[in-house]
Amino acid sequence: MIRPIAVLILGTALAFSQDHQAMVNQHGDHVMGFSHEKTTHHFELHYDGGAIDVRANDVKDTESRDQIRAHFHHIAQMFAAGNFNAPMLVHSTTVPGTETMSRLKDQLHWDLQEMPRGARLVITADNKTALDAVHEFLRFQIEDHKTGDCTAIR
């Protein structure tokens, strides 16, 4: 038998999760400058770092493609300078890993690649501390954006 208090707790948790996801999407659209509904995010963990990949869902959607590329040019510069304010604004919290990544900015390398439908930012870390921070950052992104991406290192 399911107790009424359990139903109330589960219902509250579900509502919070839906509200949080709506907030992430709304803030993301504003901060990133493109629609989460017209694009798809992916995050990958690599042995030496990882990658952030965003693409327009429709190959003919050149407006979203160009917005993605502009955003990635901007965040590649910000991240290389140790500035991780954009993820904090999207998620309304200090994103795990960003404090260490900011401190170790000279031990991280950001390779921006334009893709046919968007852009990809490949992150390479010079040491284990920086690498652990990158993986923490990417795992948080996978969870908070609900991408369903693999959290294991590939």
matplotlib code that plots the C-alpha trace (Angstrom):
import matplotlib.pyplot as plt

x = [0.0, 1.3, 1.0, -0.4, 2.7, 4.8, 2.6, 2.9, 6.7, 7.0, 4.6, 6.5, 9.8, 8.4, 7.0, 10.4, 12.2, 9.9, 10.2, 14.0, 14.2, 12.0, 14.2, 17.4, 15.8, 14.6, 17.9, 19.8, 17.9, 18.6, 22.3, 23.2, 21.2, 19.5, 16.5, 16.8, 13.8, 15.5, 18.9, 20.5, 23.3, 25.7, 28.5, 31.3, 33.9, 37.3, 40.4, 42.2, 39.2, 35.9, 33.6, 30.6, 28.6, 25.5, 23.7, 20.6, 18.0, 17.2, 20.0, 18.2, 18.1, 21.0, 19.8, 20.3, 23.6, 24.9, 23.7, 25.3, 28.6, 28.5, 27.9, 30.7, 33.2, 32.2, 32.4, 35.6, 37.2, 35.5, 36.4, 40.1, 40.2, 38.8, 35.4, 32.6, 29.8, 27.6, 27.1, 26.3, 23.7, 22.1, 21.9, 21.5, 24.2, 28.0, 28.5, 30.7, 34.3, 34.3, 36.2, 39.0, 38.9, 39.1, 42.1, 43.8, 42.8, 46.4, 46.3, 43.2, 43.0, 39.8, 39.6, 36.6, 35.3, 32.5, 30.3, 27.8, 24.9, 26.6, 29.8, 31.9, 34.3, 36.9, 38.5, 42.0, 43.5, 47.2, 46.9, 44.6, 43.3, 42.2, 40.9, 38.8, 37.3, 36.4, 34.7, 32.8, 31.7, 30.5, 28.7, 26.8, 25.9, 24.6, 22.5, 21.1, 20.4, 18.9, 20.8, 21.0, 24.7, 27.0, 28.8, 31.6, 35.0, 35.4]
y = [0.0, 3.4, 5.9, 9.3, 11.0, 9.0, 10.2, 13.8, 13.6, 11.9, 14.5, 17.4, 16.0, 15.5, 19.1, 20.4, 18.5, 19.8, 23.3, 23.1, 21.7, 24.5, 27.0, 25.5, 25.6, 29.2, 30.5, 28.5, 30.0, 33.4, 33.0, 30.8, 32.7, 29.8, 27.6, 24.3, 23.1, 23.6, 22.2, 19.2, 19.2, 16.4, 16.1, 13.5, 12.4, 11.5, 10.0, 13.4, 15.7, 15.8, 17.6, 19.8, 19.5, 21.4, 21.0, 22.3, 19.6, 20.6, 20.6, 23.6, 25.6, 27.9, 30.5, 28.1, 26.8, 30.4, 31.2, 28.0, 28.9, 32.5, 31.2, 28.7, 31.3, 33.4, 30.6, 29.2, 32.6, 32.9, 29.4, 29.9, 33.0, 31.0, 32.7, 30.2, 32.7, 31.5, 28.0, 29.5, 31.8, 28.8, 26.5, 29.2, 27.6, 27.3, 24.4, 21.6, 21.6, 25.3, 26.7, 24.2, 24.8, 28.5, 28.1, 25.7, 27.6, 27.4, 23.6, 23.3, 23.7, 24.5, 23.5, 25.0, 23.1, 24.3, 21.4, 21.4, 22.0, 23.8, 23.6, 21.3, 22.4, 19.8, 20.2, 18.7, 18.7, 18.6, 16.8, 14.7, 17.6, 19.5, 16.3, 15.5, 19.0, 18.7, 15.4, 16.8, 19.7, 17.5, 15.0, 17.9, 19.1, 15.7, 15.4, 19.0, 19.1, 15.6, 14.7, 10.9, 11.0, 8.4, 9.5, 6.9, 7.9, 6.9]
z = [0.0, -0.9, 1.9, 1.2, 2.5, 0.0, -2.8, -1.6, -1.4, -4.9, -6.4, -4.9, -6.1, -9.6, -9.7, -8.4, -11.1, -13.9, -12.5, -12.4, -15.9, -17.2, -15.4, -16.9, -20.4, -20.0, -18.6, -21.2, -24.1, -22.8, -21.9, -24.9, -27.4, -29.1, -28.5, -26.5, -28.5, -31.9, -30.8, -29.1, -26.5, -25.9, -23.4, -23.6, -21.1, -22.7, -21.1, -21.5, -21.1, -22.9, -25.3, -25.5, -28.7, -29.7, -33.1, -34.7, -35.0, -38.5, -41.0, -42.8, -39.6, -40.3, -37.8, -34.9, -36.4, -36.5, -33.0, -31.7, -33.4, -32.0, -28.5, -28.7, -29.9, -26.9, -24.3, -25.7, -25.0, -21.6, -20.5, -21.6, -19.4, -16.5, -16.6, -16.0, -15.3, -18.3, -16.8, -13.4, -15.0, -16.9, -13.9, -11.1, -9.1, -9.0, -11.4, -10.0, -11.3, -12.4, -9.4, -10.1, -13.8, -13.3, -11.0, -13.4, -16.6, -17.9, -17.7, -19.8, -23.6, -25.6, -29.2, -31.0, -34.0, -36.3, -37.3, -40.2, -37.8, -34.9, -33.0, -30.7, -28.0, -27.1, -23.7, -23.0, -19.5, -18.7, -15.3, -13.1, -11.0, -14.0, -15.7, -12.6, -12.6, -16.3, -15.7, -12.7, -14.9, -17.8, -15.5, -14.0, -17.4, -18.5, -15.4, -15.3, -19.1, -19.0, -22.2, -21.4, -22.4, -21.0, -17.8, -18.2, -19.6, -23.3]

ax = plt.figure().add_subplot(projection="3d")
ax.plot(x, y, z, "-o")
ax.set_aspect("equal")
plt.show()
